[in-house]
Amino acid sequence: MAKGEAPQIEDQGTGAGPRRRPTINDIARLAGVSKKTVSRVINASPYVQKETRERIEAVIAEHGYAPDPQARGLAFRRSFLIGLVYDNPNPQYVVNMQLGLLDGMKGSGFELVVHPCNRASDTFLTDLRGFIERQKLFGVVLTPSVSEDERVAALMGAIGCEYVRVASVSVDAPQHMIETRDRLGGEAAAGHLADLGHRRIAHISGPPSFRSSRERREGFEAGLAARGLKLEPQYAREGAYTFESGIACAAELLKLSPRPTAIFAGNDEMAAGVLQAARQMGVAAPGDLSVVGFDDFEIARRLWPSLTTIRTPTREIGRLAVQRLMGRDDENRAEKDRLPVLVVRESSGPLKAG
């Protein structure tokens, strides 16, 4: 081998013959890591552990690996942009998610671009693909209900776009998932109202196109069942995750005889609508009606009475999602920080005697 020439790796299968130059796949295999991790080391990314970096650098030095300039040039056509893709009727969710993504991207050199979409549109997938390819995105964070659409995951694989899905249950490989476990929140809401003595408990769910609405309802029903109760069909309504749908559904429920003494709404916007309907109909909360929401957005603290709700840390979930996308997340911390918890305020109280 001439002086300065990089060592080569023998072609496999023959055990003889000329040795080929090492590739990034060879380095990844010899170092026991992914090709993506090797690429991060080559590109001086700060998001590789010191021990892993040193091991990869040692293998690179031993085998004299040098990136193919043409291939590397193609890789650098990707921008330092991360996309947020959403189809969500709740603007506060979108704002909190954006803030979380920006928290996680701080100091990384990446910037955020957003893509609102409509899953019901005939051009939904075409528009999404065009957005990703025009921006040459590093990757995307997919939020409900887009994240629950398997066509989107298939598209990401087809065009080679990195992605992380935020969803109420695991619908993909761990490296592509942030699971919010909404079912636990539904169980907590049921337990809280049942423990207050309520037995006629109604539920307003979100739209069926959202997996979260089904998970929250199923968790709620499981929580009732654990206390010997059930969600009676006449006390179930389907909303749209909007304030207006909360008013409409609550008005129907409060006209029933006997009417429910408690309502669990699938999100805070609908819960706010429930409180509005109750005021309009002369039903006192929490004296005559206890109300529980889901999300714990700013509206929950600004309502009167302030809203008992299930807190889902959307901003923190956004931070975790983008850090996973960039390969810098702390899974030990992620699990506890993203779970839903009950926050008790003024809108729920004990069953009124008599």
N, C-alpha and C positions, 0 to 999 in steps of 0.2 A: 504494500500500500504506500502510495506516495506521501511524502511529508505534508501534513495539513489536511489530508483527505479523511473524511469522516468514516468511521468503521461501519460496516454493513451487517445486516442480519441474513443468515443463510435461509434460502428458500425452503419452506417446509414441504415435506412429502417425498423429497428425493434424498435428503441427507448429504447432497453433494452439489457441485456446480457453483456458479457465481453467487455471491452474497448481494442481496438487494439493500438499498438504503433504508433505514428505519422510518416508519411512518408514525403518525400520532397514535394510531391504534396499537402499534407495537409498544410504544411508551406507556400507554394506559394499561395494557395487559401486564407488562413487566412490573409496573408500579402498583398494580392491584387497585386501580381507580378508574373512574369513567373518563371517556374522551373529553367530556365537558370540563372536568377538573383539570386535566392537563392543559386545555386551552386557557383556562383562567390563570394558571401559573405562567404560561408563555406570555400572556397579555398583562402580566403584573397586576392581576386583580388582588385587592386586599382581603378578599373573602375566602381565603383558603387557610386552614390551620397550619401553623408553623411546621409541625412534624410531617404533615402530608406534603407541604411545599418542598421541604428539604429532601424527602424521599424521591419525589418526582424529579427534582433538579439533579439528584445524584444519578438517576437512570438516564436522564438526558445527557449528562456529562459523560457517562460511561459509554454510551452508544453514539455520541456525537450527533444527536438529532438536531436538525435545523428545519423550521417550518418551511413548507413550500411557498414561495413568495406569491405565486398566482392564487393558490388556494386561500392564503391569508388575506389577500386583497379582496377576494369574494366575501370572506367573512366580515371584513370591516365595512362592507356596504350596508350592514345593518346599523341602524341608528341607535343613539342612546335615548330611545323613547320607550316608555312602557304604556300600554293602553289599558284603560278601564272600560269594559263593555257592560252595559246595563240595560235592562228593560224592567223598570220598577216604578210603580205609581207613587211611591213615597219619596218626595224630594229630600227630606231630612236624612233618609238612609243613604242616598247618593252623596250628599254633602259630607256626612260622617265617614263614609268609605273613602272619599277623596282625601280627606284630612289624614286618615290612617295611612293611605298609600304615600302621601307626601312625608309623613313622619318616618316611614321605613326607608324612603329614598334619600333622606337628608344626608348630604356629604358623599353620595355615591356617584354624582355626575349625571345621573339619569333625570329625565323630565317626564311629566305625565301628560298624556292626551286622552280625551274621553270620547266615547262613541255610544250615544243613546240609540237604541234600536227598537224595532217592533217585531217580535217573533211571529206575529200573525201575517206579516207582509210576505208577498210572493218573492220579493227580492231580498229577504232577510239574509240568507247565506251569501248571496252574491255581493251585497253591500258590505258585509262583514269582511269578506275576503279582500275586497277592494281597499277597505280602510287599512288592513294590516299590510298589504303589499305596497300601497302608496307611501305609507309612513316608514316602511322597512323596520317594523317594530322589533325590539329585542324580545318582547314577550307581552302577554296580556293577562290581566286578572279578570275572571268571569264571575259575575254575581248573579244571584237568583233573579229571574227564572232562566236566564240564558245559560247559567252554569249547569242546569239540570237537563239540558238538551244534548242528547248524545250525538246529534248531527254536528254540533259545534265542536265537540271533542274530536270527532272524525276529521273535520276540516282542519283543525290545528295540526293533527298528525300528517295530513296530506300535504300541507304547505310548509311543514317543518317549523312551526311557530311554538316557542315555549309558552306554557300557560299554567295557571293555577286556578282551580275552581273553588269558590266559596259556596257551600251548600249545607243543608241541615243534616244530611247523612253522607257517608262516604260513597261516592259514585265513580271513583277512579283510583289509580295507584297513589300511595301516600305522598309522593313528591309533587303530585298535581292537586292536592286537596288541602283545604282548611274546612274542617267539619264543625258546624256550630251547635249541633245536637239539640235542636229545638224541642224535641220530644220531652226532654227533661224539664224544660220550662213549662210545658203544658201540664205535666204531672204536678209541678210545684203550685201552679195556679189552682188546680183542683183540690189539692191538699189544704191550701190556705182557706179556701171558701168552705170546704167541708168541715174543717176544724173550727170555723166560726159558727157552725150550727146550721148552715144553709143546706137545704135538701132539694129545692126547686131551683136548679142552677142551669142557666141557658148558655149557649155558646154561639158566637158569630165568627165564622171561619173566613179566611181569605179566599181568593179565587182558586179553583182547582188546578189551574195551570202552574201554580207554585207548589213545589214539594213541601215547602215550609208550612203551608196552611194545612196540609194533610198530617204532617208530623206533629204540629201543635195540637190539632184536634185529637189525634190518636193518643198522644201523651195525656191530654186532658181526660179522655175517656178511661184510660188505664188508671189514672190517679183517682177518679171517682170509683172505679170498680174495686180498687184496693181498700176503699172505705165503705163498701157495700152499696154504692150508689150507681146510677147510670144516667146518661144523657138521654132524656126522653125526646122522641122525634119532634114533638110540637115545640120544643124549646131549642131547636137547632135552626140556624139561618146561615145563608152563604152571602158574604159581603164581597167587597172588591179592594180591601186594604185602603179605603178612602174614608174621609170624614163623612161625606154625604151618604155612603152606604151604611155607615154606623148609625146615623140618624134613622134611615129608612127601616133597617132591620130592628132596631130597638123599639121604634114606634109599633111595629107589628107585635113584638114580644110583650110589650107593656099593655097591650089591649086584650091579652089572653086572660081567661079566668079559670083557675087561679093564675095570676101572673108570676113570673120568676122573682125570687128575692135576691138573686145574684146573677150577673152576666159576666162571662169571660170573653173578651173581644180579642181577636187574633192579632191585632196590633194597636198601638197607641192612638193612631188616627181614628180608627173605628171606635175605640173606647171613648175618645173625646166626643164623637157623635152620639154615643149612648148617653153620656152625661147631659148633652144638649137636649136630646129627646126627653129625658127624664124631667128636666126643668120645664120644658114646654108643656108636659103633661101633668105637672104638679106632683111628681114622684120625688121624694127627698132622697138624696144620696149623702151618706150611707144609711140614713135611718130606715128608709123603705127599700132601698136597692143598693147592694154592694157591687162595685165594678172593678174589674182587673183587666189591664191591658198587657201588651207585649212589645218590648224594645227598649223602653226607658229613654226615649228621646227628650229633647228639651221641653216639648209640649207637656210631658207628664208632670213636670214640676211647676208649670205655669197655669195649669188648670185650677179651677175651684169647684169641688175640693181637689186637692192634689191627688194624682193618680197612683194607686197601687199597681205595680206592673212587674213584668219579668225583664230584667236587664240583660240585654245581649250587647256586649261591648263592641259595637260595630267599628269604631275607630281603631281599636286594638286589633280586631280581626283583619282590617285592611292593612295594618302595619305588618302583621304576621304573614299575610298573603304575599305581599310584595317582597318581603325578605326571603320567603321560601322561593319565590321566582328567581331571585338573585343568588340563591344558594348560601344565605347567611343567617338563616333562622335558628332559634334555640328551641328545639322541640320540647324540652323539659318544661320550659316556661310557657310555651304555647298552649299546652293542654289545659292548665288550670286557668289561664287568663281568658280563654274564649268560652267558658261554660256559662250558661244562663243562670241567673240567681233571682230570687224573689226580693223585691223592694216594697216594703209595706208603707203606705202613706194613708191619706185621709179618706179615700174613696171606698174603702172596705171596712166593714165592722160586723159585730155579732148580729145574729138573727134577732130581729125585733120580737119581743115577747108578745104573744097574742096574735 
